């Protein structure tokens, strides 16, 4: 099937406040979204300019008033699921929430509350187990494990502690000192 066989690519008509509210409810019904994500989606469905922005603002206010949109609840649920299911570290969850447009204060509150009683080393070990990352056998394997743990949001102190308990040679660990602190992705 080529491009001309697809549905017509004509622009969709701009929505009024009622239509935009229905659109937003359907978008939130598919999966939870932050206010910033929803604003971006709705911004494409209204006329550009002040009038469109006013419709989006009104719809956002109505969604919040009816309890459909709450960035604090979103951040708490997101942090809980990433910690419990994906075994991700605190820094990775904070970065992801910030990228999704959640305010810094809400991110800080949600992540600190979720990770307050968490043993970071145990969580890192659970992550390694979940990803089936074995004990490194070479300096290259050691660097790979370290990069994965950094990308998953764990502190270098915890990473070095795990690697030392695995009896990774000190020369392999010293070669890792120049790795970046920021995650590079998985």
VOMIGU-834602 format. One line per 8 residues: their letters; for each residue x, y, z of N, C-alpha, C, O. Coordinates in steps of 0.001 Angstrom, whole numbers, plus 500000, padded with zeros to 6 digits. Each point is the difference from the previous one (the first is absolute). Layout:
a) X Y Z X Y Z X Y Z X Y Z  ...
END
This chain:
xxxxxxxx) 500845 498830 500000 499155 501170 500000 500897 501241 500000 500904 500122 500826  498837 500789 498246 500821 501200 499963 499261 501181 500626 498866 499874 500462  501784 501238 499542 499498 501190 500697 498633 500443 499458 499153 500445 500775  500620 499442 497917 498747 500482 499415 498818 499101 500331 498852 500424 499858  501399 498346 500579 498916 499087 500355 499441 500265 501394 498910 499532 500330  501813 501197 500470 499553 500273 501370 498827 500958 499998 499644 500586 498978  499767 499554 502201 498924 500966 500155 500485 501381 499593 501199 500279 500031  497902 500553 499600 500334 501368 499636 500737 500669 501157 499609 499859 501158
xxxxxxxx) 501419 500844 498533 500816 500632 501029 499581 501453 500223 500804 500809 500464  497950 499530 499212 499560 501382 500206 499995 500299 501497 499771 499108 500817  500481 502136 499532 500049 500338 501425 498650 499794 500677 498946 500203 499397  501107 499393 501858 498770 499774 500746 499424 501352 500397 500746 500951 500231  497936 499137 499849 499399 501289 500367 500355 500370 501440 500198 499134 500851  499878 502171 499399 500289 500486 501347 498811 499704 500902 498848 500082 499574  501443 499572 501675 498956 499644 500945 499632 501193 500880 500834 500853 500302  497902 499181 500099 499577 500994 500986 500274 499421 501381 500547 498902 500105
xxxxxxxx) 499084 501814 500959 500333 499552 501353 499341 498668 500338 500628 499148 500629  498127 500657 498969 499298 498739 500277 500659 498829 499264 500228 498936 500577  500070 501279 498150 500650 498957 499213 501396 499691 500517 500427 498845 500011  500281 502192 500417 501350 499818 500528 499970 499242 501325 500879 499182 500270  498110 501091 500556 499849 499283 501271 499777 498511 499732 500619 499154 500646  498506 500526 498410 499757 498597 499642 501271 499341 499466 500307 498856 500334  500423 501880 498837 501271 499492 499458 500985 499711 501130 500669 498966 500002  499413 501963 500963 500928 499838 501123 499614 498802 500865 500871 499248 500437
xxxxxxxx) 497844 500569 499812 499534 498853 500792 500390 498699 499306 500462 499063 500650  499354 500877 498039 500380 498791 499249 501516 499780 500055 500459 498868 500150  500316 502213 499730 501463 499887 500061 500436 499502 501374 500899 499165 500103  498465 501345 500955 500331 499545 501359 499494 498580 500242 500556 499276 500825  498412 500329 498474 499478 498639 500130 500940 498961 499413 500024 498852 500443  500745 501552 498565 500969 499062 499402 501157 499752 500946 500415 498855 500179  500116 502204 500434 501000 499860 501058 500186 501339 500706 499659 501056 499466  500888 498877 501741 500209 501214 500787 500984 500917 499289 500936 499554 499336
xxxxxxxx) 498822 501736 500823 500889 500983 499398 500223 501138 500984 499193 500241 500898  501913 500445 498911 500251 501193 500800 499261 501169 499361 499537 499917 498863  500363 501163 501884 499356 501201 499461 500737 500484 498759 499364 500377 499016  501968 499619 501015 500789 500463 498853 499753 499134 498765 499870 500523 498893  500066 498165 501290 499743 499104 498865 498616 500253 499416 499826 500038 498782  499195 500134 502096 498640 500235 499540 499880 501357 499321 499299 500127 498996  501364 500877 501529 499999 501325 499365 500557 499910 498578 499456 500601 499074  501626 498646 500763 500603 499850 498670 499023 499343 499036 499834 500457 498869
xxxxxxxx) 499517 498463 501582 499032 499307 499151 498827 500908 499642 499594 500072 498840  499867 500615 502156 498834 500839 499756 500362 501219 499162 499174 500491 499231  502047 499997 500909 500430 501160 499225 499955 499760 498502 499860 500946 499224  500256 497796 500359 499952 499665 498575 498558 499931 499493 499776 499953 498790  499255 500040 502107 498607 499832 499599 499172 501283 500102 498796 499982 499747  501841 501123 500620 499306 501285 500077 500667 500987 499055 501122 499787 499539  498166 501292 500184 500587 501019 499128 501181 500661 500703 499969 500202 501214  501065 500133 498032 501169 500621 500624 499664 501402 500520 499082 500659 499511
xxxxxxxx) 501667 499767 501469 499829 501345 500523 499341 500039 501360 499824 498976 500660  499817 502232 499745 499433 500212 501336 498692 499256 500195 499763 499433 501067  499389 500562 497919 498698 499323 500133 500188 498508 500259 499332 499432 500865  501563 499937 498400 500286 498583 500204 500607 499732 501372 499641 499031 500668  501283 501839 499747 500614 499847 501327 498969 500131 501108 500065 499289 501002  498976 501626 498816 498945 500184 501002 499122 498752 500099 499587 499615 501094  500129 499758 497770 499192 498770 499999 500765 498883 500715 499424 499261 500798  501871 500622 498912 500817 498971 500659 500048 500255 501499 499828 499070 500788
xxxxxxxx) 500405 502183 499624 500056 500335 501422 498684 499669 500699 500001 499449 501101  498888 500885 498268 498688 499700 500573 499768 498506 500147 499464 499538 501006  500942 499721 497989 499838 498535 500035 500873 499393 501087 499555 499108 500722  501681 501360 499406 500913 499513 501049 499395 500275 501371 500003 499128 500869  499479 502081 499326 499393 500358 501289 498817 499087 500306 499842 499546 501134  499336 500186 497872 498834 499123 500193 500438 498564 500320 499401 499350 500857  501629 500158 498466 500506 498652 500266 500539 499889 501429 499764 499005 500685  500960 502023 499755 500524 499998 501368 498859 500055 501016 500013 499291 501005
xxxxxxxx) 499010 501558 498717 498850 500156 500897 499238 498684 500160 499510 499689 501085  500395 499552 497842 499273 498721 500029 500887 498827 500431 499531 498863 500062  501739 501402 500235 500889 498968 500515 500594 499077 498955 500505 498929 500337  499443 501469 498395 500558 499166 498942 501476 500262 499743 500682 499177 499390  499813 501964 501073 501371 500387 499713 500669 500458 501291 499577 500977 500619  501475 498303 499779 500692 500313 501244 501450 499553 499863 500299 498809 500090  500600 502148 499691 501415 499674 499802 500622 499349 501234 500879 499149 499866  498679 501237 501335 500558 499409 501221 499644 498515 500084 500851 499174 500333
xxxxxxxx) 497905 500489 499369 499586 498590 500004 500726 499233 498899 500429 498865 500205  499704 501761 498627 500715 499380 498898 501435 499677 500405 500483 498892 499767  500201 502087 500843 501398 499821 500404 500130 498880 501032 500933 499200 499926  498149 500732 501026 500059 498962 501030 499821 498620 499378 500751 499074 500306  498262 500792 498829 499735 498703 499356 501170 499616 499086 500443 498851 500001  500048 502108 499228 501113 499751 499086 501227 499520 500777 500640 499019 499620  499682 501685 501477 501173 499629 500809 499818 498612 500606 500939 499204 500014  497871 500500 500482 499739 498692 500610 500152 498876 498982 500631 498981 500284
xxxxxxxx) 498796 501202 498539 500081 498955 498973 501425 499801 499495 500418 498867 499764  500332 502220 500067 501381 499869 499516 500881 499344 501059 500919 499251 499667  498806 501024 501599 500791 499389 501066 499636 498526 500149 500888 499149 500046  497837 500542 500030 499566 498626 500265 500152 499082 498792 500468 498870 500142  499148 501594 498683 499982 499123 498829 501311 500003 499213 500487 498944 499596  500071 502223 500193 501203 500091 499175 501279 500055 500821 501098 499881 499457  498757 500298 501856 501146 500044 500928 500970 501125 499651 501215 499831 500099  498243 501319 499491 500846 501128 499625 500390 500830 501213 499294 500031 501008
xxxxxxxx) 501838 500636 498872 500506 500838 501071 499322 501360 500039 499308 500408 499068  500912 500259 502019 499378 501283 500297 500304 501057 498930 499094 500713 499569  502149 499395 500006 500388 501028 499039 499302 499803 498653 499576 500972 499374  500305 497800 500186 499355 499716 498710 498525 500380 500040 499485 500577 499042  499835 499107 502049 498579 500332 500132 499818 501516 500017 499082 500524 499369  501789 500176 501350 499930 501471 500051 500181 500602 498614 499257 500899 499607  501721 498609 499660 500254 500532 498667 498813 499740 499069 499613 500879 499231  499815 497934 500834 498867 499668 499135 498795 500888 500292 499347 500491 499080
xxxxxxxx) 500364 499710 502194 498866 500849 500365 500235 501446 499565 499077 500669 499535  502148 499806 500615 500319 501363 499578 499825 500145 498487 499481 501011 499528  500950 497981 499718 499838 500023 498549 498531 499987 499598 499644 500512 498938  499511 498914 501887 498570 499958 499712 499295 501297 500385 498788 500121 499820  501953 500842 500704 499440 501307 500279 499439 500184 501396 499284 500969 500253  501026 498119 500658 499539 500139 501380 500911 501004 500698 501213 499993 499792  498204 500867 501034 500799 501042 500651 501046 499377 500926 499804 498909 500536  501291 501794 499635 501137 499515 500787 499581 499672 501437 500442 498993 500553
xxxxxxxx) 498711 501842 500057 499587 499772 501389 499171 498720 500123 500193 499224 500936  498892 500557 498126 499174 498788 500030 500876 498770 499805 499814 498989 500677  501142 501095 498399 500928 498881 499751 500784 499686 501264 500093 498845 500414  500465 502184 500189 500800 499812 501214 499176 499352 501104 500444 499043 500635  498359 501481 499591 499143 499456 501059 499637 498539 499739 500096 499167 500901  499492 500519 497880 499563 498637 499670 501150 499004 500084 499844 498914 500557  501306 501454 498893 501138 499076 499969 500575 499803 501404 500337 498879 500382  499773 502198 500379 500518 499854 501367 499062 499142 500852 500461 499174 500788
xxxxxxxx) 498244 501014 499060 499041 499203 500765 500082 498523 499606 499937 499125 500863  500200 500598 497853 500021 498627 499509 501296 499292 500376 499972 498818 500343  501158 501874 499600 501300 499366 500209 500550 500197 501415 501128 499597 500282  498091 501015 500607 500487 500305 501350 500459 498751 500747 501046 500028 500649  498212 498899 499277 500325 498778 500743 500576 498914 499103 499949 498820 500345  500599 501568 498510 500500 499030 499039 501504 499812 500173 500753 500966 500120  499665 497778 499892 501417 499670 500020 500469 500026 498543 499665 499106 499223  501108 501918 500409 500413 500179 498611 500837 498826 499491 499885 499605 498840
xxxxxxxx) 500946 499848 502024 500825 498862 499579 499126 498785 499675 500216 499330 498990  498810 500391 501857 499095 498869 499756 499211 500220 498712 499796 499066 499224  499760 502171 500552 499254 500308 498776 500891 499825 498770 499550 499492 498973  501703 500927 501131 500946 499840 498887 500237 498515 499705 500085 499592 498842  500018 499621 502207 500174 498555 499799 498754 499380 499349 500116 499114 499154  498710 501349 501240 498752 499525 499376 499966 500392 498523 499541 499235 499153  500951 501971 500553 500064 500449 498609 500931 499093 499182 499663 499576 498895  501507 500141 501671 500948 499114 499308 499391 498625 499745 500176 499422 498928
xxxxxxxx) 499119 500070 502051 499349 498700 499859 498904 500053 498939 499884 499101 499167  499318 501961 500874 498897 500153 499047 500529 500079 498568 499398 499450 499078  501723 501233 500743 500600 500156 498666 500938 498845 499653 500579 499965 498914  499565 499094 502016 500861 498823 499814 501429 500389 499641 500611 499432 499094  499903 501553 501640 501379 500437 499792 500901 499196 500930 499898 500129 501220  500975 499049 498225 500868 499152 500830 501181 500777 500560 500261 501142 499622  500440 498200 501291 501243 500556 500543 500956 500227 498830 500194 499107 499175  500405 502089 500752 500888 500289 498865 501260 499146 500026 500592 499765 501053
xxxxxxxx) 499803 499777 497765 501183 499146 499865 501197 500756 499428 501127 499511 500068  498641 501679 499369 501085 500765 499383 499771 501486 500278 498915 500395 500426  502098 500416 499336 499808 501455 500174 498871 500546 499119 499282 500917 500400  500570 498520 498413 498925 500432 499094 498636 499671 500614 499085 500823 499953  500776 497986 500618 498751 499612 500672 499728 500891 501211 498859 500380 500263  502202 499945 500465 499869 500863 501175 499470 501369 499586 499100 500542 500640  501457 500009 498297 499551 501313 499510 498543 499937 499545 499236 500938 500227  500383 497964 499133 498622 499839 499528 499035 499960 501172 498960 500658 499972
xxxxxxxx) 501378 498573 501061 499150 499909 501193 499890 501368 500663 498915 500412 500411  502203 500284 499691 499977 501321 500630 499120 500960 499207 499195 500727 500583  500952 499282 498087 499172 500887 499173 498521 499691 500169 499178 500913 500078  500484 497825 499979 498585 499614 500165 499462 500477 501343 498877 500497 500083  501929 499350 500974 499554 500435 501327 499904 501525 500095 499084 500526 500632  501847 500173 498750 499927 501464 499982 498750 500436 499227 499274 500889 500446  500477 498488 498401 498818 500330 499198 498706 499690 500744 498982 500655 499778  501053 498356 501098 498816 499639 500776 499797 500915 501198 499009 499861 500717
xxxxxxxx) 501914 501076 499515 499818 501012 501026 500618 499707 501350 499579 500579 501002  501399 498547 499057 500644 499672 501273 501263 500832 500193 500667 500372 499034  499650 499913 502221 501179 500815 500309 501268 499188 499767 499997 498772 500081  501087 501943 499629 501266 499310 499750 500514 499313 501259 500684 498980 499909  498996 501563 501265 500418 499337 501249 499423 498590 500090 500714 499051 500325  498010 500816 499389 499346 498686 500054 500557 499087 498909 500220 498811 500231  500002 501746 498594 500527 499198 498884 501380 499450 500346 500264 498814 499803  500616 502043 500713 501341 499537 500384 499924 498973 501125 500768 499037 500008
xxxxxxxx) 498329 501153 500928 499855 499044 501101 499622 498617 499462 500558 498991 500433  498502 500963 498633 499584 498722 499400 501161 499376 499231 500256 498802 500121  500442 502008 499090 501116 499470 499209 501127 499483 500900 500629 498988 499691  499623 501708 501416 501044 499528 500929 499585 498676 500650 500837 499118 500193  497900 500741 500140 499527 498747 500591 500061 498857 498994 500054 498834 500391  499939 501486 498334 500159 498993 498954 501475 499707 499740 500327 499236 499092  500558 501359 501688 501445 499821 499857 500517 500413 498625 500864 499342 499420  498586 501764 500072 500502 500549 498741 501366 500611 500298 500136 500732 500980
xxxxxxxx) 500884 498987 498198 501345 500525 500258 500009 501531 500074 499262 500677 499285  501588 499844 501595 500083 501451 500201 500389 500739 498719 499559 501129 499782  501262 498248 499370 500378 500682 498754 498785 500179 499087 499918 500992 499275  499147 498071 500750 498764 500156 499221 499154 501135 500568 499400 500774 499255  500560 499317 502078 499228 501069 500634 500623 501365 499748 499285 500976 499774  502050 499103 500264 500646 501293 499779 499812 500456 498552 499974 501201 499734  499896 497860 499332 499751 500363 498602 498608 500605 499831 499744 500712 499029  499363 499009 501909 498632 500510 499913 499855 501414 500540 498966 500632 499787
xxxxxxxx) 502026 499869 500894 499889 501310 500639 499677 501122 499036 499495 501042 500419  500787 498771 498287 499750 501076 499046 498611 499905 499357 499667 500805 499130  499527 498224 501289 498639 499906 499452 499166 501176 500486 500194 500503 501107  498889 499918 498060 499129 501119 500354 499064 499612 501131 499679 498824 500169  499883 502161 500604 499032 499777 501062 498584 499935 499439 499138 499330 500567  500617 501366 498318 498667 500017 499413 499747 498725 499217 500915 499471 499370  497827 500014 500660 499685 498784 499257 500061 500230 498491 499704 501086 499501  500687 497866 499799 500112 500088 498538 498865 499284 499313 499957 499982 498770
xx) 499107 499418 501977 498893 499243 499426 500319 498538 499997 501126 499582 500269  497845 499634 499417 500208 498545 500021 500062 499469 498613 500169 498797 499806
END
